[in-house]
Amino acid sequence: MAESSRMQKLLQQKAQIEERLRQQQRIEAERERKRDTRRKVIRGAVIEEYAPPELAAQIDALMKQHVKERDRYLFPEYFPPANDEAGGRTLKEEFQAQDTV
């Protein structure tokens, strides 16, 4: 009986440790995702600010070619909304409407 009780206690501890490990892995994954996003934002800001004209032209072409339709409202400088597309909404209203999709 004592061995069975000891075994149950060890199995419970193992389950708790495994859950804490999964939780820590989720925290680390979220932290890395945020770091990656921050790196991309900073990289984009540096490129926008300091890219030579020939590189800026290439980036403009790439943006126009590769930004998905659902994300185009985020870049009105590349994809200005047609007057009837927004239905008379402001850019902020259009952004909020698209963001819920």
C-alpha positions, 0 to 999 in steps of 0.5 A: 500500500505504501508503495502505491501511495508513493507512486501516486505522489510521484506521478502527481509531482511529475504531472505538475512539473510537466505542466510547469514546463509546458507553461514555461515553454509557452512563456518563452515562445511568446517572448520570442514572438514579441522579440521577433516582431520588435526586430521586424518593426525596427528593421523596417523603420531603419530601412524606411529611414535610411534606405538609398533611393534605389533600394527604396524603389525595390521595396516599394515594388515588393510591397505592391507585389506581395502585400496580401489583399486583406492587409492592404488597408494598413498601407494606404501609401501603397494602396489608397482606398477608392472613394467607394471602397471605404463607403465614406468611412475614414481611414481609421474606421476602415482600419477598424472594420478590416481589423475585425475580419 
